[in-house]
Amino acid sequence: MLTGHADAEMVVKARDAGVHDFIVKPASARQIEDRITRIVTAQRPFVEAPAFIGPDRRTRQGRFSGPDRRRGGSSD
């Protein structure tokens, strides 16, 4: 998504709508090219859950513990 509105609420709404990446204007042609290349070559896993279907919204990598830890998948 390319936008001039980068407040936190807009970023969250875009992410929840399935936006893969977020670029704030003004953006250079190089920034746009780099993001498109990353989206094509390193796609996020696709998630199907009761309340969401789309690309994995998590951007941080790491182990989760406690009540928020998701079950299943190859990382268990």
mmCIF file of the N, C-alpha and C atoms, coordinates in Angstrom:
data_MODEL
# 
_entry.id   MODEL 
# 
loop_
_atom_site.group_PDB 
_atom_site.id 
_atom_site.type_symbol 
_atom_site.label_atom_id 
_atom_site.label_alt_id 
_atom_site.label_comp_id 
_atom_site.label_asym_id 
_atom_site.label_entity_id 
_atom_site.label_seq_id 
_atom_site.pdbx_PDB_ins_code 
_atom_site.Cartn_x 
_atom_site.Cartn_y 
_atom_site.Cartn_z 
_atom_site.occupancy 
_atom_site.B_iso_or_equiv 
_atom_site.pdbx_formal_charge 
_atom_site.auth_seq_id 
_atom_site.auth_comp_id 
_atom_site.auth_asym_id 
_atom_site.auth_atom_id 
_atom_site.pdbx_PDB_model_num 
ATOM 1   N N  . MET A 1 1  ? 0.851   -1.170  0.000  1.00 0.00 ? 1  MET A N  1 
ATOM 2   C CA . MET A 1 1  ? 0.000   0.000   0.000  1.00 0.00 ? 1  MET A CA 1 
ATOM 3   C C  . MET A 1 1  ? 0.891   1.225   0.000  1.00 0.00 ? 1  MET A C  1 
ATOM 4   N N  . LEU A 1 2  ? 0.579   2.155   -0.857 1.00 0.00 ? 2  LEU A N  1 
ATOM 5   C CA . LEU A 1 2  ? 1.290   3.434   -0.938 1.00 0.00 ? 2  LEU A CA 1 
ATOM 6   C C  . LEU A 1 2  ? 0.314   4.513   -0.528 1.00 0.00 ? 2  LEU A C  1 
ATOM 7   N N  . THR A 1 3  ? 0.667   5.287   0.494  1.00 0.00 ? 3  THR A N  1 
ATOM 8   C CA . THR A 1 3  ? -0.257  6.286   1.021  1.00 0.00 ? 3  THR A CA 1 
ATOM 9   C C  . THR A 1 3  ? 0.481   7.486   1.597  1.00 0.00 ? 3  THR A C  1 
ATOM 10  N N  . GLY A 1 4  ? -0.225  8.569   1.726  1.00 0.00 ? 4  GLY A N  1 
ATOM 11  C CA . GLY A 1 4  ? 0.293   9.746   2.405  1.00 0.00 ? 4  GLY A CA 1 
ATOM 12  C C  . GLY A 1 4  ? -0.209  9.821   3.834  1.00 0.00 ? 4  GLY A C  1 
ATOM 13  N N  . HIS A 1 5  ? -1.027  8.868   4.246  1.00 0.00 ? 5  HIS A N  1 
ATOM 14  C CA . HIS A 1 5  ? -1.613  8.849   5.591  1.00 0.00 ? 5  HIS A CA 1 
ATOM 15  C C  . HIS A 1 5  ? -1.045  7.663   6.363  1.00 0.00 ? 5  HIS A C  1 
ATOM 16  N N  . ALA A 1 6  ? -0.135  7.937   7.274  1.00 0.00 ? 6  ALA A N  1 
ATOM 17  C CA . ALA A 1 6  ? 0.557   6.841   7.959  1.00 0.00 ? 6  ALA A CA 1 
ATOM 18  C C  . ALA A 1 6  ? 0.308   6.838   9.463  1.00 0.00 ? 6  ALA A C  1 
ATOM 19  N N  . ASP A 1 7  ? -0.847  7.317   9.890  1.00 0.00 ? 7  ASP A N  1 
ATOM 20  C CA . ASP A 1 7  ? -1.115  7.260   11.323 1.00 0.00 ? 7  ASP A CA 1 
ATOM 21  C C  . ASP A 1 7  ? -1.338  5.802   11.724 1.00 0.00 ? 7  ASP A C  1 
ATOM 22  N N  . ALA A 1 8  ? -1.199  5.530   12.998 1.00 0.00 ? 8  ALA A N  1 
ATOM 23  C CA . ALA A 1 8  ? -1.260  4.154   13.501 1.00 0.00 ? 8  ALA A CA 1 
ATOM 24  C C  . ALA A 1 8  ? -2.577  3.471   13.143 1.00 0.00 ? 8  ALA A C  1 
ATOM 25  N N  . GLU A 1 9  ? -3.679  4.193   13.205 1.00 0.00 ? 9  GLU A N  1 
ATOM 26  C CA . GLU A 1 9  ? -4.979  3.599   12.891 1.00 0.00 ? 9  GLU A CA 1 
ATOM 27  C C  . GLU A 1 9  ? -5.041  3.132   11.435 1.00 0.00 ? 9  GLU A C  1 
ATOM 28  N N  . MET A 1 10 ? -4.488  3.922   10.523 1.00 0.00 ? 10 MET A N  1 
ATOM 29  C CA . MET A 1 10 ? -4.483  3.556   9.109  1.00 0.00 ? 10 MET A CA 1 
ATOM 30  C C  . MET A 1 10 ? -3.624  2.316   8.875  1.00 0.00 ? 10 MET A C  1 
ATOM 31  N N  . VAL A 1 11 ? -2.480  2.253   9.530  1.00 0.00 ? 11 VAL A N  1 
ATOM 32  C CA . VAL A 1 11 ? -1.589  1.094   9.374  1.00 0.00 ? 11 VAL A CA 1 
ATOM 33  C C  . VAL A 1 11 ? -2.284  -0.176  9.866  1.00 0.00 ? 11 VAL A C  1 
ATOM 34  N N  . VAL A 1 12 ? -2.938  -0.098  11.005 1.00 0.00 ? 12 VAL A N  1 
ATOM 35  C CA . VAL A 1 12 ? -3.642  -1.263  11.549 1.00 0.00 ? 12 VAL A CA 1 
ATOM 36  C C  . VAL A 1 12 ? -4.780  -1.688  10.625 1.00 0.00 ? 12 VAL A C  1 
ATOM 37  N N  . LYS A 1 13 ? -5.554  -0.729  10.124 1.00 0.00 ? 13 LYS A N  1 
ATOM 38  C CA . LYS A 1 13 ? -6.654  -1.070  9.216  1.00 0.00 ? 13 LYS A CA 1 
ATOM 39  C C  . LYS A 1 13 ? -6.129  -1.715  7.937  1.00 0.00 ? 13 LYS A C  1 
ATOM 40  N N  . ALA A 1 14 ? -5.053  -1.180  7.401  1.00 0.00 ? 14 ALA A N  1 
ATOM 41  C CA . ALA A 1 14 ? -4.468  -1.745  6.186  1.00 0.00 ? 14 ALA A CA 1 
ATOM 42  C C  . ALA A 1 14 ? -3.969  -3.158  6.433  1.00 0.00 ? 14 ALA A C  1 
ATOM 43  N N  . ARG A 1 15 ? -3.267  -3.349  7.539  1.00 0.00 ? 15 ARG A N  1 
ATOM 44  C CA . ARG A 1 15 ? -2.768  -4.686  7.878  1.00 0.00 ? 15 ARG A CA 1 
ATOM 45  C C  . ARG A 1 15 ? -3.914  -5.669  8.027  1.00 0.00 ? 15 ARG A C  1 
ATOM 46  N N  . ASP A 1 16 ? -4.957  -5.261  8.726  1.00 0.00 ? 16 ASP A N  1 
ATOM 47  C CA . ASP A 1 16 ? -6.094  -6.149  8.955  1.00 0.00 ? 16 ASP A CA 1 
ATOM 48  C C  . ASP A 1 16 ? -6.867  -6.440  7.673  1.00 0.00 ? 16 ASP A C  1 
ATOM 49  N N  . ALA A 1 17 ? -6.734  -5.565  6.680  1.00 0.00 ? 17 ALA A N  1 
ATOM 50  C CA . ALA A 1 17 ? -7.386  -5.784  5.391  1.00 0.00 ? 17 ALA A CA 1 
ATOM 51  C C  . ALA A 1 17 ? -6.561  -6.691  4.489  1.00 0.00 ? 17 ALA A C  1 
ATOM 52  N N  . GLY A 1 18 ? -5.336  -7.037  4.926  1.00 0.00 ? 18 GLY A N  1 
ATOM 53  C CA . GLY A 1 18 ? -4.507  -7.958  4.158  1.00 0.00 ? 18 GLY A CA 1 
ATOM 54  C C  . GLY A 1 18 ? -3.390  -7.308  3.371  1.00 0.00 ? 18 GLY A C  1 
ATOM 55  N N  . VAL A 1 19 ? -3.097  -6.042  3.649  1.00 0.00 ? 19 VAL A N  1 
ATOM 56  C CA . VAL A 1 19 ? -2.008  -5.359  2.955  1.00 0.00 ? 19 VAL A CA 1 
ATOM 57  C C  . VAL A 1 19 ? -0.690  -6.039  3.307  1.00 0.00 ? 19 VAL A C  1 
ATOM 58  N N  . HIS A 1 20 ? 0.107   -6.350  2.307  1.00 0.00 ? 20 HIS A N  1 
ATOM 59  C CA . HIS A 1 20 ? 1.386   -7.026  2.525  1.00 0.00 ? 20 HIS A CA 1 
ATOM 60  C C  . HIS A 1 20 ? 2.453   -6.082  3.063  1.00 0.00 ? 20 HIS A C  1 
ATOM 61  N N  . ASP A 1 21 ? 2.479   -4.863  2.569  1.00 0.00 ? 21 ASP A N  1 
ATOM 62  C CA . ASP A 1 21 ? 3.518   -3.914  2.968  1.00 0.00 ? 21 ASP A CA 1 
ATOM 63  C C  . ASP A 1 21 ? 2.958   -2.511  2.873  1.00 0.00 ? 21 ASP A C  1 
ATOM 64  N N  . PHE A 1 22 ? 3.636   -1.581  3.498  1.00 0.00 ? 22 PHE A N  1 
ATOM 65  C CA . PHE A 1 22 ? 3.120   -0.227  3.641  1.00 0.00 ? 22 PHE A CA 1 
ATOM 66  C C  . PHE A 1 22 ? 4.247   0.744   3.323  1.00 0.00 ? 22 PHE A C  1 
ATOM 67  N N  . ILE A 1 23 ? 4.034   1.640   2.359  1.00 0.00 ? 23 ILE A N  1 
ATOM 68  C CA . ILE A 1 23 ? 5.024   2.655   2.003  1.00 0.00 ? 23 ILE A CA 1 
ATOM 69  C C  . ILE A 1 23 ? 4.357   4.018   2.153  1.00 0.00 ? 23 ILE A C  1 
ATOM 70  N N  . VAL A 1 24 ? 5.057   4.944   2.805  1.00 0.00 ? 24 VAL A N  1 
ATOM 71  C CA . VAL A 1 24 ? 4.529   6.282   3.022  1.00 0.00 ? 24 VAL A CA 1 
ATOM 72  C C  . VAL A 1 24 ? 5.136   7.242   2.007  1.00 0.00 ? 24 VAL A C  1 
ATOM 73  N N  . LYS A 1 25 ? 4.274   8.051   1.378  1.00 0.00 ? 25 LYS A N  1 
ATOM 74  C CA . LYS A 1 25 ? 4.737   9.067   0.435  1.00 0.00 ? 25 LYS A CA 1 
ATOM 75  C C  . LYS A 1 25 ? 5.449   10.175  1.193  1.00 0.00 ? 25 LYS A C  1 
ATOM 76  N N  . PRO A 1 26 ? 6.407   10.818  0.601  1.00 0.00 ? 26 PRO A N  1 
ATOM 77  C CA . PRO A 1 26 ? 6.938   10.554  -0.726 1.00 0.00 ? 26 PRO A CA 1 
ATOM 78  C C  . PRO A 1 26 ? 7.855   9.329   -0.695 1.00 0.00 ? 26 PRO A C  1 
ATOM 79  N N  . ALA A 1 27 ? 7.790   8.535   -1.726 1.00 0.00 ? 27 ALA A N  1 
ATOM 80  C CA . ALA A 1 27 ? 8.611   7.330   -1.830 1.00 0.00 ? 27 ALA A CA 1 
ATOM 81  C C  . ALA A 1 27 ? 9.386   7.382   -3.134 1.00 0.00 ? 27 ALA A C  1 
ATOM 82  N N  . SER A 1 28 ? 10.597  6.900   -3.078 1.00 0.00 ? 28 SER A N  1 
ATOM 83  C CA . SER A 1 28 ? 11.415  6.872   -4.285 1.00 0.00 ? 28 SER A CA 1 
ATOM 84  C C  . SER A 1 28 ? 11.055  5.639   -5.117 1.00 0.00 ? 28 SER A C  1 
ATOM 85  N N  . ALA A 1 29 ? 11.401  5.687   -6.387 1.00 0.00 ? 29 ALA A N  1 
ATOM 86  C CA . ALA A 1 29 ? 11.187  4.534   -7.252 1.00 0.00 ? 29 ALA A CA 1 
ATOM 87  C C  . ALA A 1 29 ? 11.946  3.327   -6.716 1.00 0.00 ? 29 ALA A C  1 
ATOM 88  N N  . ARG A 1 30 ? 13.108  3.559   -6.149 1.00 0.00 ? 30 ARG A N  1 
ATOM 89  C CA . ARG A 1 30 ? 13.926  2.474   -5.588 1.00 0.00 ? 30 ARG A CA 1 
ATOM 90  C C  . ARG A 1 30 ? 13.221  1.806   -4.409 1.00 0.00 ? 30 ARG A C  1 
ATOM 91  N N  . GLN A 1 31 ? 12.608  2.605   -3.519 1.00 0.00 ? 31 GLN A N  1 
ATOM 92  C CA . GLN A 1 31 ? 11.875  2.038   -2.383 1.00 0.00 ? 31 GLN A CA 1 
ATOM 93  C C  . GLN A 1 31 ? 10.725  1.156   -2.869 1.00 0.00 ? 31 GLN A C  1 
ATOM 94  N N  . ILE A 1 32 ? 9.991   1.644   -3.860 1.00 0.00 ? 32 ILE A N  1 
ATOM 95  C CA . ILE A 1 32 ? 8.858   0.881   -4.380 1.00 0.00 ? 32 ILE A CA 1 
ATOM 96  C C  . ILE A 1 32 ? 9.342   -0.411  -5.034 1.00 0.00 ? 32 ILE A C  1 
ATOM 97  N N  . GLU A 1 33 ? 10.403  -0.313  -5.821 1.00 0.00 ? 33 GLU A N  1 
ATOM 98  C CA . GLU A 1 33 ? 10.964  -1.510  -6.456 1.00 0.00 ? 33 GLU A CA 1 
ATOM 99  C C  . GLU A 1 33 ? 11.423  -2.529  -5.415 1.00 0.00 ? 33 GLU A C  1 
ATOM 100 N N  . ASP A 1 34 ? 12.116  -2.063  -4.374 1.00 0.00 ? 34 ASP A N  1 
ATOM 101 C CA . ASP A 1 34 ? 12.592  -2.969  -3.318 1.00 0.00 ? 34 ASP A CA 1 
ATOM 102 C C  . ASP A 1 34 ? 11.439  -3.674  -2.617 1.00 0.00 ? 34 ASP A C  1 
ATOM 103 N N  . ARG A 1 35 ? 10.364  -2.948  -2.317 1.00 0.00 ? 35 ARG A N  1 
ATOM 104 C CA . ARG A 1 35 ? 9.214   -3.561  -1.640 1.00 0.00 ? 35 ARG A CA 1 
ATOM 105 C C  . ARG A 1 35 ? 8.528   -4.583  -2.526 1.00 0.00 ? 35 ARG A C  1 
ATOM 106 N N  . ILE A 1 36 ? 8.339   -4.242  -3.806 1.00 0.00 ? 36 ILE A N  1 
ATOM 107 C CA . ILE A 1 36 ? 7.692   -5.188  -4.721 1.00 0.00 ? 36 ILE A CA 1 
ATOM 108 C C  . ILE A 1 36 ? 8.542   -6.449  -4.858 1.00 0.00 ? 36 ILE A C  1 
ATOM 109 N N  . THR A 1 37 ? 9.854   -6.278  -4.969 1.00 0.00 ? 37 THR A N  1 
ATOM 110 C CA . THR A 1 37 ? 10.755  -7.425  -5.065 1.00 0.00 ? 37 THR A CA 1 
ATOM 111 C C  . THR A 1 37 ? 10.644  -8.295  -3.819 1.00 0.00 ? 37 THR A C  1 
ATOM 112 N N  . ARG A 1 38 ? 10.614  -7.670  -2.642 1.00 0.00 ? 38 ARG A N  1 
ATOM 113 C CA . ARG A 1 38 ? 10.508  -8.435  -1.395 1.00 0.00 ? 38 ARG A CA 1 
ATOM 114 C C  . ARG A 1 38 ? 9.185   -9.190  -1.318 1.00 0.00 ? 38 ARG A C  1 
ATOM 115 N N  . ILE A 1 39 ? 8.097   -8.558  -1.744 1.00 0.00 ? 39 ILE A N  1 
ATOM 116 C CA . ILE A 1 39 ? 6.790   -9.217  -1.706 1.00 0.00 ? 39 ILE A CA 1 
ATOM 117 C C  . ILE A 1 39 ? 6.771   -10.434 -2.625 1.00 0.00 ? 39 ILE A C  1 
ATOM 118 N N  . VAL A 1 40 ? 7.381   -10.297 -3.788 1.00 0.00 ? 40 VAL A N  1 
ATOM 119 C CA . VAL A 1 40 ? 7.382   -11.394 -4.763 1.00 0.00 ? 40 VAL A CA 1 
ATOM 120 C C  . VAL A 1 40 ? 8.317   -12.522 -4.345 1.00 0.00 ? 40 VAL A C  1 
ATOM 121 N N  . THR A 1 41 ? 9.492   -12.192 -3.799 1.00 0.00 ? 41 THR A N  1 
ATOM 122 C CA . THR A 1 41 ? 10.497  -13.214 -3.497 1.00 0.00 ? 41 THR A CA 1 
ATOM 123 C C  . THR A 1 41 ? 10.389  -13.796 -2.093 1.00 0.00 ? 41 THR A C  1 
ATOM 124 N N  . ALA A 1 42 ? 9.792   -13.077 -1.166 1.00 0.00 ? 42 ALA A N  1 
ATOM 125 C CA . ALA A 1 42 ? 9.704   -13.550 0.223  1.00 0.00 ? 42 ALA A CA 1 
ATOM 126 C C  . ALA A 1 42 ? 8.284   -13.372 0.729  1.00 0.00 ? 42 ALA A C  1 
ATOM 127 N N  . GLN A 1 43 ? 7.354   -14.087 0.103  1.00 0.00 ? 43 GLN A N  1 
ATOM 128 C CA . GLN A 1 43 ? 5.957   -13.933 0.476  1.00 0.00 ? 43 GLN A CA 1 
ATOM 129 C C  . GLN A 1 43 ? 5.705   -14.437 1.884  1.00 0.00 ? 43 GLN A C  1 
ATOM 130 N N  . ARG A 1 44 ? 4.801   -13.750 2.558  1.00 0.00 ? 44 ARG A N  1 
ATOM 131 C CA . ARG A 1 44 ? 4.392   -14.189 3.890  1.00 0.00 ? 44 ARG A CA 1 
ATOM 132 C C  . ARG A 1 44 ? 3.498   -15.410 3.762  1.00 0.00 ? 44 ARG A C  1 
ATOM 133 N N  . PRO A 1 45 ? 3.551   -16.288 4.755  1.00 0.00 ? 45 PRO A N  1 
ATOM 134 C CA . PRO A 1 45 ? 2.661   -17.452 4.723  1.00 0.00 ? 45 PRO A CA 1 
ATOM 135 C C  . PRO A 1 45 ? 1.200   -17.012 4.709  1.00 0.00 ? 45 PRO A C  1 
ATOM 136 N N  . PHE A 1 46 ? 0.350   -17.797 4.088  1.00 0.00 ? 46 PHE A N  1 
ATOM 137 C CA . PHE A 1 46 ? -1.074  -17.516 4.016  1.00 0.00 ? 46 PHE A CA 1 
ATOM 138 C C  . PHE A 1 46 ? -1.745  -18.166 5.211  1.00 0.00 ? 46 PHE A C  1 
ATOM 139 N N  . VAL A 1 47 ? -2.606  -17.414 5.895  1.00 0.00 ? 47 VAL A N  1 
ATOM 140 C CA . VAL A 1 47 ? -3.257  -17.881 7.114  1.00 0.00 ? 47 VAL A CA 1 
ATOM 141 C C  . VAL A 1 47 ? -4.752  -18.020 6.866  1.00 0.00 ? 47 VAL A C  1 
ATOM 142 N N  . GLU A 1 48 ? -5.319  -19.128 7.297  1.00 0.00 ? 48 GLU A N  1 
ATOM 143 C CA . GLU A 1 48 ? -6.772  -19.301 7.284  1.00 0.00 ? 48 GLU A CA 1 
ATOM 144 C C  . GLU A 1 48 ? -7.215  -19.581 8.711  1.00 0.00 ? 48 GLU A C  1 
ATOM 145 N N  . ALA A 1 49 ? -7.938  -18.622 9.285  1.00 0.00 ? 49 ALA A N  1 
ATOM 146 C CA . ALA A 1 49 ? -8.425  -18.737 10.653 1.00 0.00 ? 49 ALA A CA 1 
ATOM 147 C C  . ALA A 1 49 ? -9.894  -18.316 10.673 1.00 0.00 ? 49 ALA A C  1 
ATOM 148 N N  . PRO A 1 50 ? -10.615 -18.611 11.750 1.00 0.00 ? 50 PRO A N  1 
ATOM 149 C CA . PRO A 1 50 ? -12.043 -18.259 11.783 1.00 0.00 ? 50 PRO A CA 1 
ATOM 150 C C  . PRO A 1 50 ? -12.316 -16.770 11.535 1.00 0.00 ? 50 PRO A C  1 
ATOM 151 N N  . ALA A 1 51 ? -11.461 -15.885 12.013 1.00 0.00 ? 51 ALA A N  1 
ATOM 152 C CA . ALA A 1 51 ? -11.723 -14.449 11.885 1.00 0.00 ? 51 ALA A CA 1 
ATOM 153 C C  . ALA A 1 51 ? -10.844 -13.748 10.848 1.00 0.00 ? 51 ALA A C  1 
ATOM 154 N N  . PHE A 1 52 ? -9.982  -14.489 10.155 1.00 0.00 ? 52 PHE A N  1 
ATOM 155 C CA . PHE A 1 52 ? -9.069  -13.846 9.202  1.00 0.00 ? 52 PHE A CA 1 
ATOM 156 C C  . PHE A 1 52 ? -8.599  -14.839 8.158  1.00 0.00 ? 52 PHE A C  1 
ATOM 157 N N  . ILE A 1 53 ? -8.586  -14.392 6.911  1.00 0.00 ? 53 ILE A N  1 
ATOM 158 C CA . ILE A 1 53 ? -7.991  -15.166 5.824  1.00 0.00 ? 53 ILE A CA 1 
ATOM 159 C C  . ILE A 1 53 ? -7.123  -14.205 5.038  1.00 0.00 ? 53 ILE A C  1 
ATOM 160 N N  . GLY A 1 54 ? -5.828  -14.504 4.931  1.00 0.00 ? 54 GLY A N  1 
ATOM 161 C CA . GLY A 1 54 ? -4.934  -13.630 4.196  1.00 0.00 ? 54 GLY A CA 1 
ATOM 162 C C  . GLY A 1 54 ? -3.495  -13.862 4.596  1.00 0.00 ? 54 GLY A C  1 
ATOM 163 N N  . PRO A 1 55 ? -2.601  -12.953 4.209  1.00 0.00 ? 55 PRO A N  1 
ATOM 164 C CA . PRO A 1 55 ? -1.186  -13.113 4.555  1.00 0.00 ? 55 PRO A CA 1 
ATOM 165 C C  . PRO A 1 55 ? -0.970  -12.974 6.058  1.00 0.00 ? 55 PRO A C  1 
ATOM 166 N N  . ASP A 1 56 ? -0.010  -13.721 6.577  1.00 0.00 ? 56 ASP A N  1 
ATOM 167 C CA . ASP A 1 56 ? 0.333   -13.655 7.994  1.00 0.00 ? 56 ASP A CA 1 
ATOM 168 C C  . ASP A 1 56 ? 0.686   -12.221 8.338  1.00 0.00 ? 56 ASP A C  1 
ATOM 169 N N  . ARG A 1 57 ? -0.021  -11.641 9.296  1.00 0.00 ? 57 ARG A N  1 
ATOM 170 C CA . ARG A 1 57 ? 0.174   -10.235 9.642  1.00 0.00 ? 57 ARG A CA 1 
ATOM 171 C C  . ARG A 1 57 ? 1.374   -10.009 10.548 1.00 0.00 ? 57 ARG A C  1 
ATOM 172 N N  . ARG A 1 58 ? 1.907   -11.067 11.091 1.00 0.00 ? 58 ARG A N  1 
ATOM 173 C CA . ARG A 1 58 ? 3.045   -10.904 12.002 1.00 0.00 ? 58 ARG A CA 1 
ATOM 174 C C  . ARG A 1 58 ? 4.301   -10.558 11.211 1.00 0.00 ? 58 ARG A C  1 
ATOM 175 N N  . THR A 1 59 ? 5.012   -9.539  11.656 1.00 0.00 ? 59 THR A N  1 
ATOM 176 C CA . THR A 1 59 ? 6.255   -9.150  10.988 1.00 0.00 ? 59 THR A CA 1 
ATOM 177 C C  . THR A 1 59 ? 7.471   -9.520  11.814 1.00 0.00 ? 59 THR A C  1 
ATOM 178 N N  . ARG A 1 60 ? 7.297   -9.683  13.102 1.00 0.00 ? 60 ARG A N  1 
ATOM 179 C CA . ARG A 1 60 ? 8.419   -10.080 13.952 1.00 0.00 ? 60 ARG A CA 1 
ATOM 180 C C  . ARG A 1 60 ? 8.535   -11.586 13.978 1.00 0.00 ? 60 ARG A C  1 
ATOM 181 N N  . GLN A 1 61 ? 9.754   -12.047 13.960 1.00 0.00 ? 61 GLN A N  1 
ATOM 182 C CA . GLN A 1 61 ? 10.000  -13.481 14.057 1.00 0.00 ? 61 GLN A CA 1 
ATOM 183 C C  . GLN A 1 61 ? 10.389  -13.791 15.493 1.00 0.00 ? 61 GLN A C  1 
ATOM 184 N N  . GLY A 1 62 ? 10.040  -14.953 15.952 1.00 0.00 ? 62 GLY A N  1 
ATOM 185 C CA . GLY A 1 62 ? 10.415  -15.327 17.307 1.00 0.00 ? 62 GLY A CA 1 
ATOM 186 C C  . GLY A 1 62 ? 9.430   -16.324 17.882 1.00 0.00 ? 62 GLY A C  1 
ATOM 187 N N  . ARG A 1 63 ? 9.769   -16.843 19.011 1.00 0.00 ? 63 ARG A N  1 
ATOM 188 C CA . ARG A 1 63 ? 8.924   -17.820 19.687 1.00 0.00 ? 63 ARG A CA 1 
ATOM 189 C C  . ARG A 1 63 ? 7.929   -17.089 20.565 1.00 0.00 ? 63 ARG A C  1 
ATOM 190 N N  . PHE A 1 64 ? 6.724   -17.593 20.647 1.00 0.00 ? 64 PHE A N  1 
ATOM 191 C CA . PHE A 1 64 ? 5.691   -17.016 21.484 1.00 0.00 ? 64 PHE A CA 1 
ATOM 192 C C  . PHE A 1 64 ? 5.393   -18.004 22.607 1.00 0.00 ? 64 PHE A C  1 
ATOM 193 N N  . SER A 1 65 ? 5.020   -17.467 23.745 1.00 0.00 ? 65 SER A N  1 
ATOM 194 C CA . SER A 1 65 ? 4.643   -18.329 24.858 1.00 0.00 ? 65 SER A CA 1 
ATOM 195 C C  . SER A 1 65 ? 3.447   -17.702 25.557 1.00 0.00 ? 65 SER A C  1 
ATOM 196 N N  . GLY A 1 66 ? 2.879   -18.447 26.483 1.00 0.00 ? 66 GLY A N  1 
ATOM 197 C CA . GLY A 1 66 ? 1.744   -17.922 27.224 1.00 0.00 ? 66 GLY A CA 1 
ATOM 198 C C  . GLY A 1 66 ? 0.439   -18.098 26.480 1.00 0.00 ? 66 GLY A C  1 
ATOM 199 N N  . PRO A 1 67 ? -0.606  -17.402 26.916 1.00 0.00 ? 67 PRO A N  1 
ATOM 200 C CA . PRO A 1 67 ? -1.949  -17.619 26.352 1.00 0.00 ? 67 PRO A CA 1 
ATOM 201 C C  . PRO A 1 67 ? -2.079  -17.143 24.882 1.00 0.00 ? 67 PRO A C  1 
ATOM 202 N N  . ASP A 1 68 ? -1.179  -16.277 24.406 1.00 0.00 ? 68 ASP A N  1 
ATOM 203 C CA . ASP A 1 68 ? -1.260  -15.779 23.033 1.00 0.00 ? 68 ASP A CA 1 
ATOM 204 C C  . ASP A 1 68 ? -0.565  -16.689 22.026 1.00 0.00 ? 68 ASP A C  1 
ATOM 205 N N  . ARG A 1 69 ? 0.094   -17.748 22.498 1.00 0.00 ? 69 ARG A N  1 
ATOM 206 C CA . ARG A 1 69 ? 0.810   -18.642 21.595 1.00 0.00 ? 69 ARG A CA 1 
ATOM 207 C C  . ARG A 1 69 ? -0.171  -19.415 20.735 1.00 0.00 ? 69 ARG A C  1 
ATOM 208 N N  . ARG A 1 70 ? 0.089   -19.418 19.436 1.00 0.00 ? 70 ARG A N  1 
ATOM 209 C CA . ARG A 1 70 ? -0.763  -20.164 18.511 1.00 0.00 ? 70 ARG A CA 1 
ATOM 210 C C  . ARG A 1 70 ? -0.297  -21.599 18.435 1.00 0.00 ? 70 ARG A C  1 
ATOM 211 N N  . ARG A 1 71 ? -1.229  -22.494 18.273 1.00 0.00 ? 71 ARG A N  1 
ATOM 212 C CA . ARG A 1 71 ? -0.926  -23.927 18.205 1.00 0.00 ? 71 ARG A CA 1 
ATOM 213 C C  . ARG A 1 71 ? -0.944  -24.398 16.760 1.00 0.00 ? 71 ARG A C  1 
ATOM 214 N N  . GLY A 1 72 ? -0.194  -25.456 16.480 1.00 0.00 ? 72 GLY A N  1 
ATOM 215 C CA . GLY A 1 72 ? -0.214  -26.059 15.146 1.00 0.00 ? 72 GLY A CA 1 
ATOM 216 C C  . GLY A 1 72 ? 0.874   -25.500 14.269 1.00 0.00 ? 72 GLY A C  1 
ATOM 217 N N  . GLY A 1 73 ? 0.963   -26.033 13.072 1.00 0.00 ? 73 GLY A N  1 
ATOM 218 C CA . GLY A 1 73 ? 1.961   -25.569 12.114 1.00 0.00 ? 73 GLY A CA 1 
ATOM 219 C C  . GLY A 1 73 ? 3.292   -26.255 12.318 1.00 0.00 ? 73 GLY A C  1 
ATOM 220 N N  . SER A 1 74 ? 4.242   -25.924 11.472 1.00 0.00 ? 74 SER A N  1 
ATOM 221 C CA . SER A 1 74 ? 5.537   -26.585 11.506 1.00 0.00 ? 74 SER A CA 1 
ATOM 222 C C  . SER A 1 74 ? 6.471   -26.043 12.568 1.00 0.00 ? 74 SER A C  1 
ATOM 223 N N  . SER A 1 75 ? 6.136   -24.926 13.226 1.00 0.00 ? 75 SER A N  1 
ATOM 224 C CA . SER A 1 75 ? 7.043   -24.338 14.208 1.00 0.00 ? 75 SER A CA 1 
ATOM 225 C C  . SER A 1 75 ? 6.869   -24.934 15.599 1.00 0.00 ? 75 SER A C  1 
ATOM 226 N N  . ASP A 1 76 ? 5.896   -25.848 15.799 1.00 0.00 ? 76 ASP A N  1 
ATOM 227 C CA . ASP A 1 76 ? 5.706   -26.459 17.118 1.00 0.00 ? 76 ASP A CA 1 
ATOM 228 C C  . ASP A 1 76 ? 6.651   -27.603 17.352 1.00 0.00 ? 76 ASP A C  1 
# 
